[in-house]
Amino acid sequence: MTALDQPAPRTHRGLSLPKLGVSGWVVAGALIVSASAMAPVVQNSLLTTQGRDLEVLEGEQKALQVEMRQLEADIARLISVDRIARRAAEIGLFPGANAIFVTIGEAGPEPPNIPAEHLPETSELGSGLAP
């Protein structure tokens, strides 16, 4: 027997597809085009999500502002002098009959540095100092 340089004949002939002349550049270009087409969709989705989050935060901010205004109104009502006098009378507290004033020869400590808008209003008659 002699060896032949020819390939052996095929016994099974499968379905052969024609080769397309698609290079890697064409595939890369198609991927870039599809990715750039998806970019606005992704961006729109992100903006929608952020917009929804912003609306939730703005709602929370409004709720906190309403609560803060209610607390300020409660504070204003609770520090009313008339209310404090009524509450003191309810629990049995009344002003003293005889006020005792003591004079001290030494100067007291320096007052704290508090802005003028936070200091209570004082009058000459009701200052509480001894004559």
C-alpha positions as CSV (number, residue, x, y, z in Angstrom):
1,M,0.0,0.0,0.0
2,T,1.1,3.4,-0.8
3,A,0.4,6.5,1.1
4,L,-1.4,9.2,-0.7
5,D,-1.1,12.9,0.1
6,Q,-4.8,13.4,-0.4
7,P,-7.2,13.9,2.4
8,A,-9.6,11.1,3.2
9,P,-13.0,11.4,1.6
10,R,-15.8,12.7,3.9
11,T,-18.3,10.2,4.8
12,H,-20.7,12.7,6.4
13,R,-21.5,15.8,4.6
14,G,-23.0,18.4,7.0
15,L,-24.8,21.6,6.2
16,S,-22.3,24.2,5.3
17,L,-23.1,27.9,5.8
18,P,-21.7,30.5,3.6
19,K,-19.0,32.6,5.3
20,L,-19.9,36.2,5.8
21,G,-17.2,38.7,5.3
22,V,-17.9,40.4,8.7
23,S,-14.7,41.7,10.3
24,G,-14.1,42.6,13.9
25,W,-14.4,46.3,13.1
26,V,-18.0,45.9,11.9
27,V,-18.9,44.0,15.1
28,A,-17.2,46.7,17.2
29,G,-19.0,49.4,15.3
30,A,-22.4,47.7,15.8
31,L,-21.7,47.4,19.5
32,I,-20.8,51.1,19.8
33,V,-23.9,52.1,17.9
34,S,-26.2,50.0,20.1
35,A,-24.5,51.2,23.3
36,S,-24.9,54.8,22.2
37,A,-28.6,54.1,21.4
38,M,-29.0,52.7,24.9
39,A,-27.3,55.7,26.7
40,P,-30.3,58.0,26.5
41,V,-32.6,55.3,27.9
42,V,-30.3,54.7,30.8
43,Q,-29.9,58.4,31.4
44,N,-33.6,59.0,31.4
45,S,-34.1,56.1,33.8
46,L,-31.5,57.6,36.2
47,L,-33.0,61.0,36.0
48,T,-36.5,59.6,36.7
49,T,-35.2,57.8,39.8
50,Q,-33.4,60.9,41.1
51,G,-36.5,63.0,40.4
52,R,-38.6,60.6,42.5
53,D,-36.0,60.7,45.3
54,L,-36.0,64.5,45.2
55,E,-39.8,64.7,45.5
56,V,-39.7,62.4,48.5
57,L,-37.0,64.6,50.2
58,E,-39.0,67.7,49.4
59,G,-42.1,66.2,51.0
60,E,-40.1,65.3,54.1
61,Q,-38.7,68.8,54.2
62,K,-42.3,70.3,54.0
63,A,-43.5,68.0,56.8
64,L,-40.6,69.0,59.0
65,Q,-41.2,72.7,58.4
66,V,-44.9,72.2,59.3
67,E,-43.8,70.4,62.5
68,M,-41.3,73.1,63.3
69,R,-44.0,75.8,63.0
70,Q,-46.3,73.8,65.2
71,L,-43.6,73.5,67.8
72,E,-42.8,77.2,67.6
73,A,-46.5,77.9,68.2
74,D,-46.5,75.6,71.2
75,I,-43.5,77.3,72.6
76,A,-45.0,80.7,72.2
77,R,-48.2,79.5,73.9
78,L,-46.4,77.8,76.8
79,I,-44.1,80.7,77.6
80,S,-47.1,83.1,77.8
81,V,-47.0,85.0,81.2
82,D,-50.8,84.6,81.6
83,R,-50.5,80.9,81.1
84,I,-47.7,80.6,83.6
85,A,-49.6,82.6,86.2
86,R,-52.7,80.4,85.7
87,R,-50.6,77.3,86.0
88,A,-48.9,78.6,89.2
89,A,-52.3,79.3,90.7
90,E,-53.5,75.8,89.8
91,I,-50.6,74.2,91.7
92,G,-50.9,76.6,94.7
93,L,-48.1,79.0,94.0
94,F,-48.7,82.7,94.8
95,P,-46.5,85.7,94.9
96,G,-44.9,86.4,98.3
97,A,-46.5,89.1,100.5
98,N,-43.3,90.8,101.7
99,A,-40.3,91.2,99.5
100,I,-37.0,91.2,101.2
101,F,-34.2,93.0,99.5
102,V,-30.5,92.4,100.4
103,T,-27.7,94.8,99.5
104,I,-24.3,93.5,98.7
105,G,-21.2,95.6,98.9
106,E,-19.2,93.6,96.4
107,A,-19.7,93.6,92.6
108,G,-21.1,90.3,91.2
109,P,-19.6,88.3,88.4
110,E,-19.5,89.8,84.9
111,P,-22.6,89.1,82.9
112,P,-22.3,86.7,80.1
113,N,-21.8,88.0,76.5
114,I,-25.4,87.5,75.2
115,P,-26.5,89.3,72.1
116,A,-29.0,92.1,72.9
117,E,-31.8,90.5,70.9
118,H,-31.8,87.5,73.2
119,L,-31.9,89.5,76.5
120,P,-35.3,90.1,78.2
121,E,-36.6,93.6,78.0
122,T,-36.1,95.4,81.3
123,S,-37.8,98.5,82.6
124,E,-36.7,101.0,85.3
125,L,-39.6,100.2,87.6
126,G,-39.5,96.4,87.4
127,S,-35.8,95.8,87.4
128,G,-35.9,94.1,90.9
129,L,-33.0,96.1,92.3
130,A,-33.0,97.6,95.7
131,P,-33.4,101.4,96.0
